Amino acid sequence: MSKTLKIAIIGCGGIANGKHLPSLSRQKNAELVAFCDIIEERAKEAAEKYGTQDAKVYTDFRKLLEDGGIDVVHVCTPNDSHSEITVAALEADCHVMCEKPMAKTTAQAQAMLEAARRTGKKLSIAYQNRFRNDSQYLKEMCENGELGDIYYAKAIALRRRAVPTWGVFLDEEKQGGGPLIDIGTHALDLTLWMMDNYKPHSVTGSVFHKLGQRKNAANAFGPWDPEQFKVEDSAFGFITMENGATIALESSWALNVAEYGEAKTLLCGTEAGADMTSGLRINGEKSGRLYETNIELTPGGVAFYSGDEESEADREARLWLEAVTLDKEPLVKPEQALVVTQILEAIYESARTGKTVYFDGTEDSAAQDSAQAVLNK
């Protein structure tokens, strides 16, 4: 029988209540025993809804870790605190699942990776889009070589008008940026994972503040306050990998575009191509003719029956806890998430300086080489 894991949630806001807490509460080997938030009422509400009868409530994560008795910590706080809390939790002998992105900066992400290595505890980053049915299917195709050598890709995270107006999403100091670091990070992670390529050579980026200063703008989440809109409304990157493969990254919260979608990838290989722009579609050439195939993913394959299908959030939670209890590598390795953060930071840097950022011969390259050594083990 699997060991029952005692879990603490640090940060009881939207992502904790929308994903982590519901999915963890459905895992048979998980007990939610501690809740921490700087707003005590939020922690209390989460504890009452999801916690054990004797669950504890905190406003200081240090006190939570000091009290001990925790096996796993989920970090669901703003980006600027990911590193500090994660490092402290790892050093308190806890395994850690941290929300995406890994950290606000490469240096902070590197500190997290080093702490995981130093303590021997497991660390994973919550890139839940890897756990979707279409993602799992396409990954298997890539691993089987059905697309061949993937040399061009697009990482797509485009919203027409869906600027998050709550929390600290518009605060550059807390988050490190806007749509690029918020949703672009998902699309980039998905694309790198499909390509199994974590060696960037250069990055060129463009960041725009074109629509954020408009008043009373149409928005899925209600009008934003231009005075509070401190981050970009769209950002784009062109990434060249060491082997010559290239990735175009598109991200926006507000952009005049008719076709949009989040956490999608488009892959072009020597044997076939694939895209998630409208369902999962494979294209290629057979017997001298071009073909396109739309992949229909239905659980069980039984007509008129959808089955009790596991959600991506539940699958993420289950496989993460299995990695802890069975001492396996998590699906999302911290070395992989570090490279995502490096590339995002390089896009912002390139946009700021107007120059291409090269990874060769720099400290970033050294950190990347260190991460790659672990990936190649």
C-alpha positions in Angstrom: 0.0 0.0 0.0 1.3 3.5 -0.9 2.4 5.7 2.0 -0.1 8.4 2.9 1.7 11.8 2.2 1.1 14.7 4.5 0.8 17.8 2.2 1.1 21.5 2.9 -0.2 24.2 0.5 1.6 27.6 0.6 -0.4 30.2 -1.2 -4.2 29.6 -1.0 -5.3 31.8 -3.9 -6.7 31.1 -7.4 -4.4 28.4 -8.7 -4.4 26.5 -5.4 -8.2 26.5 -5.3 -8.7 26.1 -9.0 -6.3 23.2 -9.5 -4.0 21.9 -6.7 -6.5 21.5 -3.8 -9.3 19.8 -5.8 -6.9 17.4 -7.5 -5.0 16.6 -4.4 -8.2 16.0 -2.4 -9.1 13.2 -4.9 -5.8 11.3 -4.4 -6.1 8.4 -2.0 -2.6 8.7 -0.6 -2.8 12.4 0.2 -3.7 14.3 3.4 -3.9 18.1 3.3 -2.7 18.9 6.7 -1.3 22.5 6.5 -2.4 25.7 4.7 -0.5 29.0 4.5 -1.4 32.3 3.1 -0.5 35.9 3.9 -4.2 36.5 4.1 -5.2 34.3 7.0 -8.9 34.1 6.0 -7.9 32.5 2.7 -5.9 29.8 4.4 -8.7 29.1 6.9 -11.3 28.7 4.1 -9.1 26.3 2.2 -8.4 24.3 5.4 -12.1 24.1 6.1 -13.0 22.9 2.6 -10.1 20.6 1.9 -8.1 19.9 5.1 -8.0 17.1 7.6 -9.9 17.6 10.8 -6.7 18.7 12.6 -5.3 20.8 9.7 -3.2 23.8 10.7 -3.4 27.3 9.4 -0.4 29.7 9.0 0.4 33.1 7.7 4.2 32.5 7.7 5.6 29.6 5.6 8.7 29.6 7.8 6.6 28.7 10.9 4.9 26.0 8.9 8.2 24.4 7.9 9.5 24.8 11.4 6.7 22.8 12.9 7.6 19.9 10.6 5.6 16.8 10.0 5.2 17.6 6.2 6.2 15.3 3.4 5.2 17.4 0.4 4.8 21.1 -0.2 2.9 22.7 -3.0 4.1 26.3 -3.7 1.3 28.4 -5.2 2.5 31.9 -4.6 3.5 34.8 -7.0 6.6 34.2 -9.1 9.0 36.3 -7.1 8.6 34.1 -4.0 8.9 30.7 -5.7 12.6 30.3 -5.2 12.8 31.4 -1.5 9.9 29.2 -0.4 11.0 26.2 -2.5 14.5 26.3 -1.3 13.3 26.5 2.3 10.9 23.6 1.9 13.5 21.4 0.3 15.9 22.2 3.1 13.2 21.3 5.6 13.2 17.8 4.1 10.1 18.2 2.0 9.5 17.3 -1.6 8.2 20.3 -3.6 5.8 20.9 -6.4 6.1 24.5 -7.4 3.7 26.4 -9.7 5.0 27.6 -13.1 7.2 29.3 -14.1 10.0 27.8 -12.1 11.1 31.2 -10.9 11.1 34.9 -11.9 14.8 34.7 -12.9 17.3 32.1 -14.0 19.5 32.7 -10.9 16.5 32.0 -8.7 15.6 28.8 -10.6 19.2 27.7 -10.4 19.1 28.1 -6.6 16.1 25.8 -6.6 17.8 23.1 -8.7 20.9 23.3 -6.5 18.8 22.9 -3.4 17.1 19.8 -4.8 20.4 18.2 -5.6 21.9 19.2 -2.3 19.0 17.8 -0.2 18.1 14.8 -2.4 14.4 15.8 -2.3 12.2 15.7 -5.4 11.3 19.0 -7.2 8.8 19.4 -10.0 7.2 22.4 -11.7 3.5 22.5 -12.4 3.4 22.4 -16.2 0.1 20.6 -16.3 -0.4 20.8 -20.1 2.0 17.9 -20.5 -0.7 15.8 -18.8 -3.4 16.5 -21.4 -4.6 13.5 -23.5 -3.4 15.2 -26.7 -0.1 16.1 -25.3 0.5 12.5 -24.0 -0.4 11.1 -27.4 1.8 13.4 -29.4 4.7 12.9 -27.0 4.5 9.2 -27.7 4.5 9.8 -31.4 7.6 12.0 -31.0 9.4 9.4 -28.9 8.6 6.7 -31.4 10.2 8.8 -34.2 7.0 9.2 -36.2 7.7 12.9 -36.9 11.4 12.3 -37.5 13.9 15.1 -36.8 11.8 18.1 -35.5 13.6 21.1 -36.8 11.0 23.9 -36.7 8.2 24.5 -34.2 5.8 27.2 -32.9 4.9 27.6 -29.3 1.5 29.3 -29.2 -0.1 31.1 -26.3 -2.3 33.8 -27.8 -5.3 35.4 -26.3 -7.3 38.0 -28.2 -8.6 39.9 -25.1 -8.2 37.9 -21.8 -6.1 40.0 -19.4 -6.2 38.6 -15.9 -7.4 41.5 -13.7 -7.1 39.9 -10.3 -4.2 39.2 -7.9 -0.7 40.4 -9.0 -0.8 39.4 -12.6 -0.2 43.0 -13.8 2.6 43.6 -11.2 6.0 43.3 -13.0 7.9 43.2 -9.7 5.9 40.3 -8.3 5.5 38.3 -11.6 8.5 39.3 -13.7 6.4 39.9 -16.7 3.0 39.4 -18.4 1.7 36.9 -20.9 5.2 35.6 -21.8 6.0 34.4 -18.3 2.4 33.5 -17.5 1.1 31.5 -20.5 4.0 31.6 -22.9 5.9 29.5 -20.4 3.3 26.7 -20.9 3.6 26.7 -24.7 7.4 26.8 -24.6 7.6 23.9 -22.1 5.3 21.8 -24.2 7.3 22.5 -27.3 10.7 21.8 -25.8 9.4 18.6 -24.3 8.0 17.3 -27.6 11.3 18.1 -29.3 13.3 16.7 -26.4 15.7 19.6 -27.1 17.1 21.6 -24.2 20.2 23.2 -25.7 19.4 26.8 -26.7 22.0 28.7 -28.8 20.5 32.1 -29.2 17.3 34.1 -28.5 15.8 37.2 -30.1 12.8 38.8 -28.5 10.2 41.5 -29.0 8.0 42.8 -26.1 5.0 45.2 -26.7 3.1 47.5 -24.5 0.5 48.6 -27.1 -3.0 47.9 -25.8 -2.5 47.8 -22.0 -2.9 51.6 -21.5 -6.4 51.7 -23.1 -9.3 52.5 -20.9 -12.5 50.5 -20.8 -11.2 48.0 -23.2 -13.1 44.8 -24.0 -11.8 42.0 -21.9 -13.0 38.5 -20.9 -12.3 39.3 -17.3 -13.6 42.8 -17.2 -11.9 46.1 -17.9 -8.3 46.5 -16.6 -6.9 49.5 -14.9 -4.2 51.1 -17.2 -2.5 52.5 -14.1 -1.9 49.0 -12.8 -0.9 47.4 -16.1 2.8 47.3 -15.6 3.6 44.3 -17.8 3.6 43.7 -21.5 0.4 42.8 -23.4 2.2 40.6 -25.9 5.7 39.2 -26.4 7.4 37.1 -29.1 10.6 35.2 -29.4 12.7 33.5 -32.0 14.8 30.7 -30.5 17.7 28.9 -32.2 18.9 25.6 -30.7 22.4 24.3 -30.8 21.5 21.8 -33.5 20.0 24.5 -35.7 16.3 23.7 -34.9 14.3 26.9 -34.4 11.2 27.8 -32.4 8.9 30.8 -32.8 7.2 31.7 -29.5 4.0 33.8 -29.6 2.3 35.0 -26.4 -0.4 37.6 -25.7 -3.1 38.6 -23.3 -4.4 41.3 -25.7 -3.7 41.1 -29.4 -5.8 41.9 -32.5 -5.7 38.3 -33.8 -8.7 36.3 -35.1 -7.2 32.9 -34.5 -5.9 32.3 -30.9 -5.3 29.5 -28.5 -3.2 28.6 -25.4 -0.6 26.0 -24.6 -0.4 24.7 -28.1 2.5 23.6 -30.2 3.1 23.1 -34.0 5.9 20.7 -34.9 7.6 20.2 -38.3 9.7 17.1 -38.7 11.4 15.3 -41.5 8.8 12.5 -41.5 5.6 14.3 -40.5 4.2 17.4 -38.9 1.7 17.9 -36.1 -0.3 20.8 -34.6 -2.7 21.5 -31.9 -4.3 24.6 -33.4 -7.6 22.8 -34.0 -7.6 19.6 -32.1 -4.6 17.3 -32.7 -3.8 17.0 -36.4 -1.0 15.1 -38.1 0.2 15.9 -41.6 2.7 14.2 -44.0 3.3 12.4 -47.2 2.5 8.8 -48.1 2.6 7.0 -51.5 3.4 10.2 -53.3 0.4 12.1 -51.8 0.0 14.6 -49.0 -2.3 13.7 -46.1 -3.9 15.2 -43.0 -5.3 13.1 -40.1 -7.3 14.5 -37.2 -6.7 12.4 -34.1 -9.8 11.7 -32.1 -8.9 10.8 -28.5 -11.8 8.9 -26.8 -11.3 7.0 -23.6 -11.9 3.3 -23.9 -12.9 3.4 -27.6 -16.5 2.6 -26.8 -19.2 4.3 -28.9 -21.4 6.7 -27.1 -19.5 6.3 -23.8 -17.0 8.9 -22.6 -16.0 7.0 -19.5 -14.7 8.4 -16.2 -11.8 10.2 -17.8 -9.0 11.5 -15.6 -8.5 15.2 -15.9 -5.0 16.7 -16.6 -4.9 18.2 -13.1 -5.8 14.9 -11.5 -3.2 13.0 -13.6 -0.6 15.6 -12.7 -1.3 15.2 -9.0 -1.4 11.4 -9.2 1.9 11.0 -11.2 3.6 13.5 -9.0 2.7 11.7 -5.8 3.6 8.4 -7.4 7.1 9.8 -8.1 7.4 10.7 -4.5 6.2 7.4 -3.0 7.9 5.1 -5.6 11.1 7.2 -5.7 10.8 7.9 -9.4 11.7 10.9 -11.5 8.8 13.3 -11.9 7.5 13.9 -15.4 8.5 17.5 -15.3 12.2 17.6 -14.3 13.6 20.8 -12.7 16.5 20.8 -15.2 13.9 21.1 -18.0 12.0 23.9 -16.3 15.2 25.8 -15.7 15.9 26.0 -19.5 12.4 27.3 -20.0 13.1 30.1 -17.5 16.5 30.8 -19.2 14.8 31.3 -22.6 12.0 33.5 -21.2 14.5 35.7 -19.4 16.6 35.9 -22.6 13.5 37.1 -24.6 12.9 39.9 -22.1 16.7 40.8 -22.2 16.8 40.8 -26.0 13.7 43.0 -26.1 15.3 45.4 -23.6 18.6 45.7 -25.3 17.6 45.2 -28.9 20.2 42.5 -29.3 20.2 38.8 -29.7 21.1 36.9 -26.5 23.7 34.1 -27.1 24.1 31.3 -24.6 27.6 30.2 -25.6 30.4 31.4 -23.4 28.2 33.0 -20.8 27.2 32.1 -17.2 23.7 31.1 -18.5 25.4 28.7 -20.9 27.3 27.1 -17.9 24.1 26.7 -16.0 22.5 25.2 -19.1 25.3 22.8 -19.6 25.0 21.7 -15.9 21.3 21.1 -16.4 21.9 19.2 -19.6 24.4 16.9 -17.9 21.6 15.8 -15.5 19.1 15.4 -18.4 21.6 13.1 -20.2 22.1 10.7 -17.3 
